[in-house]
């Protein structure tokens, strides 16, 4: 599964950034910083949960799952950049991962650990990636334990979000003309609805195309 995901990620990055994306450090004058990407997606994931002491809100697990998949996109990008870590990202709960999971199942805690790792400037990148992969495995295990998302849904959502990302790029995302809200609903939600009945990437893309044309994108 991981090899398939890495292949999809590589092709997406080639289309979005360039054929030599692994060796590129900036695009359009902006730094390509995979660590920061993971940091920000982790923050957005936390904000999907009911954490604010001054008000009550419902946990948005559907959006949380999308943020986790976004994090996976960026971890895979780092794994491709540092190829020898490709075999370490798995859904198997090893003794080290299980021990970490037993100590703390808090989703917020696990996302904050991702933030701590990605913002650490004292460690070399390979050590950071090793720690990042381990912590992401713990997060996935926690999500599975809480019956929020299992490995099959992770894979399905990853494929769906990759198709959506490609669709965005081909419809003006980079130059700012793409509209994420379709008839009052974010495109991520449309994508998740499509995944309820379709898993083939080409068919997912076709349905996205048809939906985007049919709805009033305000």
Secondary structure, DSSP 8 states (H G I E B T S, - for coil): -HHHHHHHHHHHHHHHT-TTGGG--EETTEE--HHHHHHHHHHHHHTTSS--TTS-----HHHHHHHHHHHHHHHHHHHHHTGGGGGG--S---HHHHHHHHH---HHHHHHHHHHHHT--SS-HHHHHHHHHHHHHHHHHHHHHTTS--HHHHHHHHHHHHHHHHHHHHTTTTTT---SEETTEEHHHHHHHHHTT---HHHHHHHHHHHHHHS---
